[in-house]
Amino acid sequence: MITKKENQINLYYHPNHSNAKKCIAIANANEAAVQAIDIEKTRISQTHWSEMAEMMNISVIDLVDLNHEVVVSKFGKVPDVDEFSALKIIQNNPEVVKAPVAVRGKKAVFASNSRDLLKLQTPDTGEVRIP
């Protein structure tokens, strides 16, 4: 089960993702404690990935970059991937996750850009202001 503390941000990232460092910096500028989890070094369970997808109201398949070279090499240019396959792909090739995923409390967001982390701020707290 994912830690769902309101005073902690769990940031699941792959170090090769283009904005991983920016996301970590923005998360660390927040008042909440930050646990940055490198998914290349730390194996995340299929249950956790399913839970994160559910928190974002998306399918597990939506976590996967279906255009990533690993996916294309295994499934072709038009991959027919179900949720079970998507979980296996992520677990064995974490670099295929579309973007870092940030979790705070009961909310989770894709951090496609570092500003997406602002969606996890609690209202009117004055946490992290980015112009």
Phi, psi and omega in degrees: 000138180285140175295127183242049179277135178292336183263018180220138173250124172261121181247112180264117186219155170255133186299339179275355180290138189302329182247019182301313182296321179296318180297318179297317180297315179296316180299319181291338178280351180281159179287339181285152173293149183239133172241102179273121186245111179283109185286353173282326183264331184248120180284124179260133184291156177299326178298317179297316179298319178297318180296318179297316179300317180297320179296333179265001182058043177229167174280153175303327179302326181291347175284338187267133171281099184291349176264359180295143184303326179295316180293314181298320181293330181268329188237358181088177185289337176238078187292137174255092188244129174263177184297320179298315179297320180299317179297319178296316180300312181297316183295322181271339181220074186298344179294348181278353177296130188306317186201164174304150177242128179247136181234131174218121182061234181260011180251145174221145179220151167284134176259067179297328168222161188299334180293339179299335179294338179296339178294344181267354179295148173276142184302142173059027180267340184078011177294150176019107173250126180241126180295000000 
